[in-house]
């Protein structure tokens, strides 16, 4: 589906080899069908005297500073968000594109989750599972689902 642009804002960096390999795998698969970029944001360490809420607030400030406010659809990944089957997710992407909203931005918080101030700014809060995943593993899962959506929209075979 030509013309769609995905930007993934994520807190922290990919530290493990298998995650980096997974990212490289799906980036190669996505690039023929969509523009893909990443905005890596600093992870706030949980230091003595600093609460989890304060860490999330500081990370939220970093996310807000980095956000491109030129009209993308903002999707925050959060365990408490709405769960969608892959086909419905791809239909949602297609619907946004038909509406002229071909810039889609995803936000993945750090290990302590995401602040409610960011959740409130989202066009959609999406959950891929009721289970908890590390923020770096979530990058791979999101890319797999983006590729699956592009495969559905472009009528490509995709192993089930």
C-alpha positions as CSV (number, residue, x, y, z in Angstrom):
1,X,0.0,0.0,0.0
2,X,2.0,2.9,-1.3
3,X,2.0,6.2,0.5
4,X,1.6,5.0,4.1
5,X,4.2,6.3,6.6
6,X,4.8,4.7,10.0
7,X,6.9,6.3,12.7
8,X,7.6,4.4,15.9
9,X,8.4,6.4,19.0
10,X,9.9,4.2,21.6
11,X,11.6,4.6,25.0
12,X,14.8,2.8,25.4
13,X,17.0,0.9,23.0
14,X,17.2,-2.6,21.7
15,X,19.8,-4.4,23.8
16,X,19.4,-8.0,22.7
17,X,20.7,-9.6,19.6
18,X,17.4,-11.5,18.8
19,X,15.4,-8.3,19.0
20,X,17.8,-6.4,16.7
21,X,17.7,-9.4,14.3
22,X,13.8,-9.4,14.4
23,X,13.8,-5.6,13.7
24,X,16.1,-6.0,10.7
25,X,14.0,-8.8,9.4
26,X,10.7,-6.9,9.4
27,X,12.2,-3.6,8.4
28,X,13.3,-5.3,5.1
29,X,9.8,-6.7,4.6
30,X,8.0,-3.4,5.3
31,X,10.2,-1.0,3.3
32,X,8.9,-2.0,-0.2
33,X,5.3,-1.1,0.9
34,X,5.6,1.7,3.5
35,X,7.9,4.4,4.8
36,X,9.2,3.4,8.3
37,X,11.2,5.5,10.8
38,X,12.0,5.2,14.4
39,X,12.4,7.9,17.1
40,X,14.4,6.5,20.0
41,X,13.8,8.3,23.3
42,X,15.8,8.2,26.4
43,X,14.7,5.8,29.2
44,X,14.6,7.5,32.6
45,X,16.3,5.4,35.2
46,X,14.4,4.6,38.4
47,X,16.7,6.2,40.9
48,X,16.5,6.3,44.7
49,X,13.9,8.9,45.7
50,X,12.2,8.8,42.3
51,X,8.8,7.2,42.1
52,X,7.5,5.2,39.1
53,X,5.0,8.0,38.4
54,X,7.8,10.6,38.3
55,X,9.8,8.4,35.8
56,X,6.7,8.0,33.6
57,X,6.1,11.8,33.8
58,X,9.7,12.5,32.7
59,X,9.4,10.0,29.9
60,X,6.1,11.6,28.8
61,X,7.8,15.0,28.6
62,X,10.4,13.5,26.3
63,X,7.7,11.9,24.2
64,X,5.8,15.1,23.9
65,X,8.9,17.0,22.8
66,X,9.6,14.5,20.1
67,X,6.0,14.2,18.8
68,X,5.4,15.4,15.3
69,X,2.2,17.4,15.6
70,X,1.6,17.6,11.8
71,X,-1.4,15.4,11.7
72,X,-0.4,11.8,12.2
73,X,-2.8,9.3,13.7
74,X,-1.4,8.7,17.2
75,X,-1.6,5.1,18.4
76,X,-0.3,4.3,21.9
77,X,0.5,0.7,22.7
78,X,-0.7,-0.2,26.1
79,X,-1.9,-3.4,27.8
80,X,-5.2,-1.8,28.7
81,X,-6.0,-0.7,25.1
82,X,-8.3,-2.1,22.6
83,X,-7.4,-5.5,21.1
84,X,-8.1,-6.0,17.4
85,X,-7.7,-9.0,15.0
86,X,-5.0,-8.5,12.4
87,X,-7.6,-8.1,9.6
88,X,-9.4,-5.4,11.5
89,X,-6.2,-3.6,12.2
90,X,-5.2,-3.6,8.5
91,X,-8.8,-2.3,7.7
92,X,-8.3,0.5,10.2
93,X,-5.0,1.5,8.5
94,X,-6.7,1.4,5.1
95,X,-9.6,3.5,6.4
96,X,-7.2,6.2,7.7
97,X,-5.4,6.3,4.4
98,X,-8.7,6.7,2.5
99,X,-9.4,9.7,4.9
100,X,-6.0,11.2,3.9
101,X,-4.3,10.3,7.2
102,X,-1.4,8.3,5.8
103,X,1.0,9.2,8.6
104,X,0.6,6.8,11.4
105,X,2.7,7.1,14.6
106,X,3.0,4.5,17.3
107,X,4.3,5.2,20.9
108,X,5.8,2.4,23.0
109,X,6.6,3.4,26.5
110,X,9.4,2.3,28.7
111,X,9.6,-0.6,31.2
112,X,7.3,1.2,33.7
113,X,4.5,1.8,31.2
114,X,3.2,5.1,29.7
115,X,1.9,8.2,31.4
116,X,-1.9,9.0,31.3
117,X,-1.0,12.4,29.8
118,X,0.3,10.5,26.7
119,X,-2.7,8.1,26.7
120,X,-5.1,11.1,26.6
121,X,-3.4,12.5,23.5
122,X,-3.7,9.3,21.5
123,X,-6.2,8.8,18.7
124,X,-6.3,5.2,19.8
125,X,-4.9,3.1,22.6
126,X,-4.1,-0.4,21.2
127,X,-3.2,-3.6,23.0
128,X,-1.6,-6.6,21.2
129,X,-2.2,-8.8,24.2
130,X,-3.4,-8.9,27.8
131,X,0.1,-10.2,28.6
132,X,3.0,-7.9,29.4
133,X,6.0,-7.7,27.0
134,X,9.2,-5.9,27.3
135,X,9.3,-2.6,25.5
136,X,12.0,-3.9,23.2
137,X,10.1,-7.1,22.3
138,X,7.1,-5.0,21.6
139,X,9.0,-3.3,18.8
140,X,9.3,-6.6,17.0
141,X,5.7,-7.6,17.6
142,X,4.5,-4.2,16.3
143,X,6.7,-4.5,13.1
144,X,5.4,-8.1,12.6
145,X,1.8,-6.8,12.8
146,X,2.5,-3.8,10.5
147,X,4.0,-6.2,7.9
148,X,1.0,-8.5,8.3
149,X,-1.3,-5.6,7.7
150,X,0.6,-4.5,4.6
151,X,0.5,-8.1,3.3
152,X,-3.3,-8.2,3.8
153,X,-3.8,-4.8,2.1
154,X,-1.5,-5.7,-0.8
155,X,-3.0,-9.2,-1.2
156,X,0.4,-10.9,-0.5
157,X,0.6,-14.4,0.8
158,X,1.4,-14.5,4.5
159,X,2.0,-17.6,6.6
160,X,-0.7,-18.2,9.2
